[in-house]
Amino acid sequence: MRADQNLSLQELADKSGMNRGYISQIELGKRKPSFEAVETIAGALGAKIYIQLEAPEAPSVASPRNKKPVSIASRFWKQ
């Protein structure tokens, strides 16, 4: 996005109030920015951030394979 707007690293740093070296490291994949940093940089670029939140998957209850259901009564009464 920075390149699309013909902004230099220094210009983006000035607009965002962030360190030029830090922004460079983010662009190169050497640093992982915090959400606040992403928000700040996006704001300086005039971009909006959309977040998609997903619920964690519910644990599945797997039934034992190749086992027949056994009633509780059959454990106590042998025929």
N, C-alpha and C positions, 0 to 999 in steps of 0.2 A: 504494500500500500504506500509505503514511503516513496518508493521509486515511481509509482504511478502519479504521485503528486509532485514529482521532481524536487523532493526535499533531500538535502544532504543530512548526514547523521547529526551534524552540528545544529542544523536548523530544527530538526526534530527534538534534539536535546533542549534547545532553547525554548521551543514551544511547550514541551512537556515538563521542563524543570528537572529533568533527569540527566544523569551522567552519560556523555556520549559513548564512553567505553562500555558501559553497562548495556546500552541499547545495541551496540555492535555485537556484544557477546550473545545477547538474546537472538539476534538475527542469524548468527552463525551456529546457533544450537548449543553453545557452550554453557549457557545459563538458562535456568528455568525461572521465569518471572513469577512473582506472586500475583494473585488476582488483582490486587491494588495497582501493581505496576502495569499490568495489561490494560486495566481501566484507564489509567493515566495516559498511556501511550495512545490508546484508541481515541480518547477524548481529544488529544492533540492532533490526531489525524482526521477528526470529525466522523469517526466511525462509531457504530453502536455494537454492543456486545449482547449476544443472545446465548442463554444457557439452557440446555435441555437437561432436566433432572429426571433420572429414572429410579424407580423403586428397585431395591435389591431383589433378586430372584428368591422366591420362597424355597426353602429346602424341600426337596422331593422326598416322599416316603416310598421307598422301594420295597416291594413285597419280596420275601425270599423266593428264590426260584426252585422249581421242582419239589416243592413241599406241599403236602395236602393240608387243608385246614383240619385242626384237631379241636374237638370240643373239650371243654374243661372236664365234663363228666367222664369222658372216656379215659381220663388219666386215673380216675379213682375206682372205676368198676371194670374189671376184666370179665370178658364174656367167655 
